[in-house]
């Protein structure tokens, strides 16, 4: 059986690898010359290997996929980000830094000194309770989100207060969870900012598990792939080719058409490929556009599109080549530079930024996550230089005043850099080069519609069995047998997990075996 995989995002490549390993003939079709989608790395500046999208890999290290596909044999190596999180000293109050080590005892000791003993005790309890809960969430991410599977994933979880109380804790907002657990606002802001990397503000219902996921960082912290985020995609491509798979880059798919019992896939160069099975790893709206070009039912397509909510866009990125790392007061580089740097001391800053984005305005003050992974992997920068990624949330894709993003990019990048400089005085003077990715740039370069790196909003009504909408949540398209969906548009959503790709491959293999078993014997 031939399987055509559309797009080379990491979920699409994971699906292709599992199928090729099972003996299927697989060809991946990618419009871009760079493979990996948002999990890719390019030389932006001389000697600098700069990520185009993701930088820290968190979830995939908890799925077992790296081990199952033996990606270490194909060059993938991770370095633990330890400490995994860092909140600088507060410039206004002088409160000392908060350092989140992998070791829980060390972290609690820091929290006691920075935030008080009662919050240190509360944090230990938070990790104990939400560590187990987050492990169950990861189990739920391991397959298609059917009610039965979800129930089995959480069955047996401690529910001393009863199932109703437990479900309420999962469905509460991240802010509510933080207010219940802790007293210090800066600790709450740090964990809220970690949770908000999933997209929604922590004021939304159902975001408590996004905050709770921080507890798993004490089991296995974020990993930095040596050579850049794209090292994961490179290992997957190498694995796929070793098993006989084919990858075709630089030739966009333009239409997907049902032809009898097969699918016909047309590309920009004029290729017409036929297969019984197609896995679409593109943005779900892009996939629907390809079906439209192939003559699929317009009424169904339009109805699905109207109900899929992309959102206002999540943010923008400034990539920097520098002569030094940020020097935060009262902290060593070892403490500050190896993980995620939470440049926020009050949740109000994040709330104002999100509210502005909903209104189509730039944030009153950017909320910044800084990452300086040349501190753990010197191979990504020339000797004597460093590299930083400054991720700022939230920035709208469409500006309410109707102006083009090109009129704001440089000034907004200056404001983002100024946020780092406010916490690490003198940092701005170390910048050698910079590359700006506005929401429009993210869409243009990597096909991230609306500039949303999560494809569609990670709100409660678009998660689990509702992602992206109920009809498409099983990774199949009604009326399109043999067409499967994968990628951030599907369960479990955005972030580097690979889980959606593995689920899609399992569905294909299960359906194929069933089809063969029902075929008349010759």
Buried (B, 14 or more C-beta within 10 A) or exposed (E): BBBBBBBBBBBBBBBBBBBBBBEBBBBBBBBBEBBBBBBBBBEBBEEBBBBBBBBBBBBBBBBBBBEBBBBEEBBBBBBBBBBBBBBBBBEEEEBBBBBBBBEBEBBBBBBBBBBBEEBBEBBBEBBEBBBBBBBBBBBBBBBBBEEEBBEBBBEEEEEEEEEEEBEEBBBBBBBBBBBEBBEBBBBBBBBBBBBBBBBBBBBBBBBBBBBBBBBBBBBBBBBBBBBBBBBBBBBBBBBBBBBEBBBBBEBBBBBBBBEEEBBBBBBEEEEEBEBBBBBBBBBBBBBBBBBBBBEBEEEBBEEBBEEBBBBBBBBBBBBBBBEBBBBBEEBEBEBBBBBBBBBBBBBEBBBBBBBBBEEBBBBEBBBBBBBBBBBBBEEBBBEEBBBBBBBBBBBBBEBEEEEEBEEBBEEBBEBBBBBBBBBBBEBBEBBEBBBBBBBBBBBEBBBBBBBBBBBBBBBBBBBBBBBBBEBBBBBBBEEBBBBBBBBBBBBBBBBBBBBBBBBBBBBBBEBBEEBEEEEEEE
